[in-house]
Amino acid sequence: MKFWIPILCFAALAVAQSSEPPSPTDVPYTPEPRPLQWRLGFDLGNAVILETPELNPENNFKSAVEEAERILPHPDLSFGLALLPFIKVNVRRDQLLNPQKWTIMDLQARTRQRSFQGIGLFMGSQMTTTEGGYHLVSIAAMPGNPFMAVRKEASGENLIFGFAGPVKTKHVRTKFSETKWENSLPVENADLPAGSEAAKQQSSCSMTRRTQLHNDSSTALPSKRSFETG
């Protein structure tokens, strides 16, 4: 009997370790692109995220969700970010764009620089949609636990723009314009800057396609502000 006790303890320890979710790993950095590229994102309070639909397997956000559920089958939160181990996750690596410094601009044209070391997506037991797919994630330090609660929900109020590399503020011009709405959807006009249509097609979600909670209520979005670089 004494002989079996160490074996049973070792087996129990192995099962416990195998049931622990894998820790997230860093996303590698890439050279700055030429010409300048930008992504839509959100400031969630304790994390800043950028939408990266180009990284989704098969260019489909549903495939990214399935991949996350394969790696993290038991989300340990009702709603939040699931940070993935980049070295283990199925991602279109040839499409990765992640310079060491991104210039982040909010709707008040304030800028700051951030590094994005993680990749993740929204998960949780209270989610009603799974749109969005992969996001680059900027946080203070990479945690050991992959599940991360967020302080703010992604919404039009905390929308940000991420420019891939350093950008001088004087080279970015802002312009107010009111977005026309029809059938609860924004109707874009011809005043948007060059390249915005391509960016919109690459984006996996907009201010109207964002992760929802069961008890989420509709929120009016602020006036759109268009950004031009030159």
PAVEX-282137 format. One record per atom (N, C-alpha, C): y, x, z; residue in one letter. Coordinates in steps of 0.2 Angstrom, whole numbers, padded with zeros to 4 digits, always signed. Layout:
REM PAVEX-282137
YXZA;...
END
This chain:
REM PAVEX-282137
-0006+0004+0000M;+0000+0000+0000M;+0006+0004+0000M;+0006+0010+0004K;+0012+0014+0004K;+0013+0017-0003K;+0008+0018-0007F;+0009+0021-0013F;+0012+0017-0018F;+0012+0010-0017W;+0015+0005-0022W;+0022+0004-0020W;+0024+0005-0014I;+0031+0004-0012I;+0036+0007-0016I;+0035+0014-0017P;+0040+0018-0021P;+0040+0015-0028P;+0035+0014-0031I;+0034+0011-0038I;+0038+0005-0038I;+0037+0000-0034L;+0040-0006-0034L;+0048-0006-0033L;+0050-0001-0029C;+0057+0000-0028C;+0060+0003-0034C;+0056+0008-0037F;+0059+0011-0044F;+0059+0005-0049F;+0054+0001-0049A;+0055-0004-0055A;+0060-0009-0053A;+0061-0011-0047A;+0067-0016-0046A;+0074-0012-0047A;+0074-0006-0046L;+0081-0002-0048L;+0082-0002-0055L;+0076-0001-0059A;+0077+0000-0066A;+0079-0007-0069A;+0076-0013-0066V;+0078-0019-0069V;+0085-0021-0067V;+0087-0019-0061A;+0094-0020-0060A;+0099-0016-0064A;+0097-0010-0066Q;+0102-0006-0070Q;+0102-0008-0077Q;+0096-0011-0080S;+0096-0013-0086S;+0099-0020-0087S;+0100-0024-0082S;+0104-0030-0082S;+0112-0029-0082S;+0114-0023-0080E;+0121-0022-0080E;+0124-0021-0087E;+0130-0024-0088P;+0133-0024-0095P;+0135-0017-0096P;+0135-0015-0103P;+0137-0008-0104P;+0144-0007-0103P;+0146-0001-0101S;+0154+0000-0100S;+0157+0001-0107S;+0163-0001-0108P;+0167+0000-0114P;+0168+0008-0115P;+0168+0010-0122T;+0170+0017-0123T;+0176+0017-0128T;+0179+0023-0128D;+0186+0023-0132D;+0185+0022-0139D;+0190+0020-0142V;+0190+0019-0150V;+0194+0026-0152V;+0191+0029-0157P;+0194+0035-0159P;+0201+0034-0163P;+0205+0040-0163Y;+0211+0039-0166Y;+0210+0041-0174Y;+0215+0039-0178T;+0215+0040-0185T;+0222+0043-0187T;+0222+0046-0193P;+0229+0048-0195P;+0234+0042-0196P;+0240+0043-0196E;+0245+0038-0197E;+0245+0037-0204E;+0245+0030-0206P;+0245+0028-0213P;+0251+0029-0217P;+0250+0030-0223R;+0256+0030-0228R;+0254+0026-0234R;+0258+0021-0235P;+0265+0019-0232P;+0263+0016-0225P;+0268+0014-0221L;+0268+0011-0215L;+0264+0004-0215L;+0260+0003-0210Q;+0256-0003-0209Q;+0258-0006-0203Q;+0257-0013-0202W;+0258-0016-0196W;+0253-0022-0195W;+0253-0024-0188R;+0248-0029-0186R;+0251-0034-0181R;+0249-0040-0181L;+0251-0045-0176L;+0247-0044-0170L;+0250-0045-0164G;+0247-0045-0158G;+0250-0049-0153G;+0248-0048-0146F;+0251-0052-0141F;+0251-0047-0134F;+0256-0048-0130D;+0257-0045-0124D;+0254-0049-0119D;+0248-0048-0116L;+0245-0052-0111L;+0246-0050-0104L;+0251-0046-0103G;+0253-0045-0096G;+0250-0038-0094G;+0244-0038-0093N;+0240-0032-0091N;+0236-0029-0097N;+0238-0031-0103A;+0235-0028-0109A;+0239-0030-0115A;+0239-0026-0120V;+0242-0028-0126V;+0237-0027-0131V;+0236-0032-0136I;+0231-0032-0141I;+0234-0033-0148I;+0230-0030-0152L;+0232-0031-0160L;+0226-0034-0163L;+0228-0039-0168E;+0222-0042-0172E;+0220-0037-0177E;+0213-0036-0177T;+0210-0031-0182T;+0205-0035-0186T;+0206-0040-0190P;+0201-0043-0193P;+0197-0039-0198P;+0200-0034-0201E;+0197-0029-0205E;+0191-0026-0202E;+0191-0025-0196L;+0185-0022-0192L;+0179-0027-0191L;+0180-0033-0192N;+0174-0038-0191N;+0169-0037-0196N;+0162-0037-0193P;+0157-0036-0198P;+0157-0041-0203P;+0155-0039-0209E;+0155-0044-0215E;+0162-0047-0216E;+0167-0044-0213N;+0174-0047-0214N;+0174-0054-0211N;+0170-0056-0206N;+0170-0063-0203N;+0170-0062-0196N;+0175-0066-0193F;+0176-0066-0186F;+0170-0069-0182F;+0166-0073-0185K;+0160-0076-0182K;+0155-0070-0181K;+0154-0066-0186S;+0150-0060-0185S;+0152-0055-0179S;+0158-0055-0178A;+0161-0051-0172A;+0159-0054-0166A;+0159-0061-0166V;+0158-0064-0160V;+0150-0064-0158V;+0146-0064-0163E;+0139-0064-0163E;+0137-0057-0160E;+0141-0052-0163E;+0139-0045-0161E;+0141-0044-0153E;+0147-0047-0151A;+0149-0046-0144A;+0144-0050-0140A;+0141-0056-0142E;+0136-0059-0138E;+0130-0056-0137E;+0128-0052-0143R;+0122-0048-0142R;+0123-0042-0137R;+0128-0039-0137I;+0129-0033-0132I;+0131-0036-0125I;+0135-0042-0125L;+0136-0044-0118L;+0134-0052-0118L;+0128-0053-0117P;+0125-0060-0117P;+0127-0065-0112P;+0130-0062-0106H;+0131-0066-0100H;+0138-0064-0098H;+0143-0067-0101P;+0150-0066-0099P;+0152-0068-0092P;+0154-0063-0088D;+0156-0063-0081D;+0163-0066-0080D;+0165-0071-0084L;+0172-0073-0082L;+0172-0080-0086L;+0177-0084-0084S;+0178-0090-0087S;+0182-0090-0094S;+0187-0085-0094F;+0191-0084-0100F;+0194-0077-0099F;+0194-0073-0104G;+0197-0066-0104G;+0195-0062-0110G;+0196-0055-0109L;+0194-0051-0114L;+0187-0047-0112L;+0183-0046-0117A;+0177-0043-0116A;+0178-0036-0120A;+0178-0031-0117L;+0179-0024-0119L;+0172-0021-0121L;+0171-0019-0128L;+0165-0017-0130L;+0164-0009-0131L;+0158-0007-0131P;+0157+0000-0132P;+0157+0002-0139P;+0162+0005-0141F;+0164+0006-0148F;+0158+0010-0152F;+0155+0014-0148I;+0149+0018-0151I;+0143+0014-0152I;+0143+0008-0149K;+0137+0004-0150K;+0138-0002-0154K;+0144-0004-0155V;+0145-0010-0158V;+0146-0010-0166V;+0143-0015-0169N;+0144-0015-0176N;+0151-0017-0179N;+0154-0012-0182V;+0161-0012-0184V;+0162-0009-0190V;+0166-0011-0194R;+0168-0008-0201R;+0172-0002-0199R;+0169+0004-0198R;+0172+0010-0196R;+0177+0013-0201R;+0175+0012-0208D;+0179+0014-0213D;+0186+0011-0214D;+0186+0005-0210Q;+0192+0001-0210Q;+0197+0002-0204Q;+0195+0007-0200L;+0198+0008-0194L;+0205+0011-0195L;+0210+0008-0192L;+0217+0011-0192L;+0219+0011-0185L;+0220+0017-0182N;+0222+0018-0175N;+0225+0024-0173N;+0231+0025-0176P;+0235+0031-0174P;+0236+0032-0166P;+0237+0038-0164Q;+0238+0039-0157Q;+0243+0035-0154Q;+0249+0034-0158K;+0254+0030-0155K;+0256+0025-0160K;+0257+0019-0157W;+0259+0013-0161W;+0266+0011-0158W;+0270+0009-0162T;+0277+0006-0160T;+0276-0001-0159T;+0277-0004-0153I;+0276-0011-0152I;+0283-0014-0151I;+0284-0019-0155M;+0291-0023-0155M;+0290-0030-0153M;+0294-0033-0148D;+0293-0040-0146D;+0298-0044-0150D;+0299-0050-0148L;+0303-0055-0152L;+0310-0054-0151L;+0312-0050-0146Q;+0319-0048-0144Q;+0321-0041-0147Q;+0316-0039-0152A;+0317-0032-0155A;+0317-0026-0151A;+0314-0027-0145R;+0314-0021-0140R;+0307-0018-0142R;+0308-0011-0142T;+0302-0007-0145T;+0299-0002-0139T;+0293-0001-0139R;+0290+0004-0135R;+0284+0007-0138R;+0281+0012-0136Q;+0275+0015-0139Q;+0269+0014-0135Q;+0264+0013-0138R;+0258+0012-0134R;+0252+0015-0138R;+0247+0017-0134S;+0240+0019-0137S;+0235+0014-0136S;+0231+0013-0141F;+0226+0008-0140F;+0219+0011-0140F;+0216+0011-0134Q;+0210+0015-0133Q;+0203+0010-0133Q;+0204+0004-0133G;+0198-0001-0133G;+0198-0005-0139G;+0192-0008-0139I;+0191-0014-0144I;+0187-0019-0140I;+0190-0025-0142G;+0187-0031-0138G;+0188-0038-0142G;+0186-0043-0139L;+0188-0050-0141L;+0188-0055-0135L;+0190-0061-0136F;+0190-0066-0131F;+0183-0069-0130F;+0181-0069-0124M;+0175-0072-0122M;+0176-0076-0115M;+0171-0080-0114G;+0172-0084-0108G;+0168-0091-0108G;+0166-0093-0102S;+0163-0100-0102S;+0167-0106-0103S;+0174-0105-0103Q;+0178-0111-0104Q;+0182-0111-0111Q;+0179-0106-0115M;+0182-0106-0122M;+0180-0112-0126M;+0184-0115-0130T;+0182-0120-0135T;+0182-0118-0142T;+0185-0112-0143T;+0185-0109-0150T;+0184-0101-0149T;+0181-0098-0154T;+0180-0091-0154T;+0183-0088-0160T;+0189-0090-0162E;+0192-0087-0168E;+0196-0081-0165E;+0196-0076-0170G;+0200-0070-0168G;+0196-0064-0170G;+0190-0064-0168G;+0186-0058-0169G;+0189-0052-0165G;+0188-0046-0168Y;+0190-0040-0164Y;+0197-0039-0164Y;+0199-0036-0158H;+0206-0034-0157H;+0206-0026-0154H;+0211-0022-0156L;+0212-0016-0153L;+0216-0018-0146L;+0214-0014-0141V;+0216-0016-0134V;+0220-0010-0131V;+0226-0011-0128S;+0229-0006-0125S;+0230-0008-0117S;+0227-0003-0113I;+0227-0005-0106I;+0229+0002-0102I;+0230+0001-0096A;+0232+0007-0092A;+0226+0012-0091A;+0220+0010-0090A;+0214+0014-0090A;+0208+0010-0092A;+0204+0013-0095M;+0198+0010-0097M;+0193+0008-0091M;+0192+0002-0090P;+0188+0000-0084P;+0180+0001-0085P;+0176+0002-0080G;+0169+0002-0080G;+0166-0005-0082G;+0169-0010-0079N;+0167-0017-0081N;+0170-0019-0087N;+0166-0022-0092P;+0168-0024-0098P;+0172-0030-0098P;+0172-0034-0093F;+0175-0041-0093F;+0182-0040-0089F;+0187-0043-0093M;+0194-0042-0090M;+0198-0048-0090M;+0200-0051-0085A;+0204-0056-0085A;+0211-0054-0087A;+0214-0059-0090V;+0221-0058-0093V;+0226-0062-0089V;+0232-0059-0088R;+0238-0062-0084R;+0241-0068-0088R;+0241-0067-0095K;+0244-0072-0099K;+0240-0074-0105K;+0240-0080-0107E;+0236-0082-0113E;+0240-0080-0119E;+0237-0079-0125A;+0240-0077-0131A;+0244-0083-0134A;+0250-0083-0135S;+0254-0088-0137S;+0260-0085-0141S;+0264-0090-0144G;+0270-0088-0148G;+0275-0084-0144G;+0275-0086-0137E;+0280-0083-0133E;+0279-0075-0132E;+0273-0073-0132N;+0272-0066-0131N;+0269-0063-0137N;+0271-0065-0143L;+0269-0062-0149L;+0273-0055-0150L;+0269-0050-0152I;+0272-0044-0154I;+0270-0041-0161I;+0273-0036-0163F;+0272-0033-0169F;+0270-0026-0168F;+0264-0023-0170G;+0262-0016-0169G;+0263-0013-0176G;+0267-0007-0176F;+0268-0003-0182F;+0264+0003-0181F;+0260+0005-0186A;+0255+0011-0185A;+0259+0017-0185A;+0262+0020-0180G;+0265+0026-0180G;+0272+0025-0177G;+0276+0030-0176P;+0283+0030-0173P;+0287+0027-0178P;+0292+0022-0176V;+0296+0019-0180V;+0303+0020-0177V;+0308+0022-0181K;+0315+0022-0178K;+0318+0015-0178K;+0321+0013-0173T;+0324+0006-0172T;+0328+0004-0178T;+0332+0009-0180K;+0338+0008-0185K;+0334+0007-0192K;+0328+0008-0192H;+0324+0007-0199H;+0321+0000-0199H;+0322-0004-0193V;+0319-0010-0193V;+0325-0015-0192V;+0325-0020-0197R;+0330-0025-0197R;+0327-0032-0195R;+0330-0036-0191T;+0328-0042-0189T;+0332-0048-0191T;+0329-0053-0192K;+0333-0059-0195K;+0330-0065-0192K;+0334-0070-0190F;+0332-0076-0187F;+0330-0081-0193F;+0325-0085-0193S;+0324-0090-0197S;+0320-0096-0194S;+0321-0102-0195E;+0318-0107-0192E;+0312-0109-0196E;+0306-0109-0193T;+0300-0111-0197T;+0299-0119-0197T;+0298-0121-0204K;+0297-0128-0205K;+0289-0130-0203K;+0288-0135-0200W;+0282-0137-0198W;+0280-0144-0202W;+0274-0144-0204E;+0271-0150-0207E;+0263-0151-0205E;+0262-0157-0203N;+0255-0158-0201N;+0253-0153-0195N;+0257-0152-0191S;+0256-0147-0185S;+0254-0140-0187S;+0256-0138-0193L;+0255-0131-0196L;+0262-0128-0198L;+0263-0122-0197P;+0269-0119-0200P;+0269-0118-0207P;+0275-0119-0211V;+0275-0118-0218V;+0280-0112-0219V;+0277-0107-0222E;+0281-0101-0223E;+0285-0102-0229E;+0291-0098-0229N;+0296-0099-0234N;+0296-0092-0238N;+0301-0091-0243A;+0301-0086-0247A;+0305-0080-0244A;+0308-0081-0237D;+0312-0076-0234D;+0308-0071-0231D;+0301-0071-0231L;+0298-0066-0227L;+0298-0059-0230L;+0297-0054-0226P;+0298-0047-0229P;+0292-0045-0234P;+0293-0040-0238A;+0287-0038-0243A;+0281-0036-0239A;+0275-0038-0241G;+0269-0036-0238G;+0267-0041-0232G;+0271-0046-0231S;+0269-0051-0225S;+0264-0055-0227S;+0263-0057-0234E;+0258-0061-0236E;+0251-0058-0235E;+0251-0051-0237A;+0244-0048-0237A;+0243-0047-0229A;+0248-0046-0225A;+0246-0045-0218A;+0244-0052-0215A;+0246-0057-0218K;+0244-0064-0215K;+0237-0065-0217K;+0235-0063-0223Q;+0228-0064-0225Q;+0223-0060-0222Q;+0226-0054-0220Q;+0221-0050-0216Q;+0221-0052-0208Q;+0226-0056-0206S;+0226-0058-0199S;+0220-0063-0198S;+0217-0062-0192S;+0211-0067-0191S;+0214-0073-0187S;+0220-0073-0185C;+0223-0079-0182C;+0230-0078-0181C;+0234-0084-0181S;+0241-0084-0181S;+0243-0087-0174S;+0249-0088-0174M;+0251-0092-0168M;+0248-0099-0167M;+0246-0101-0172T;+0243-0108-0172T;+0235-0108-0172T;+0232-0102-0173R;+0225-0101-0172R;+0224-0096-0167R;+0224-0098-0161R;+0223-0094-0155R;+0218-0097-0151R;+0215-0092-0146T;+0210-0094-0142T;+0212-0100-0137T;+0208-0105-0136Q;+0210-0111-0132Q;+0206-0112-0126Q;+0208-0114-0121L;+0204-0116-0115L;+0203-0124-0116L;+0198-0126-0112H;+0197-0133-0112H;+0203-0137-0110H;+0207-0135-0105N;+0213-0138-0102N;+0219-0136-0105N;+0219-0133-0111D;+0225-0130-0114D;+0229-0136-0117D;+0236-0135-0116S;+0240-0140-0119S;+0244-0137-0124S;+0247-0141-0129S;+0250-0138-0134S;+0257-0136-0132S;+0259-0130-0135T;+0266-0127-0132T;+0270-0126-0139T;+0276-0128-0138A;+0281-0127-0144A;+0282-0120-0145A;+0282-0117-0151L;+0283-0110-0153L;+0290-0109-0154L;+0292-0103-0153P;+0299-0101-0154P;+0301-0100-0161P;+0307-0100-0163S;+0309-0098-0169S;+0306-0092-0172S;+0304-0092-0178K;+0301-0086-0181K;+0307-0080-0182K;+0305-0074-0181R;+0309-0069-0182R;+0306-0064-0187R;+0308-0063-0193S;+0305-0059-0198S;+0308-0051-0197S;+0303-0047-0199F;+0304-0040-0198F;+0304-0036-0204F;+0308-0032-0206E;+0308-0028-0212E;+0309-0021-0210E;+0306-0016-0214T;+0307-0009-0212T;+0310-0006-0219T;+0314-0001-0217G;+0317+0002-0223G;+0320+0009-0221G;
END
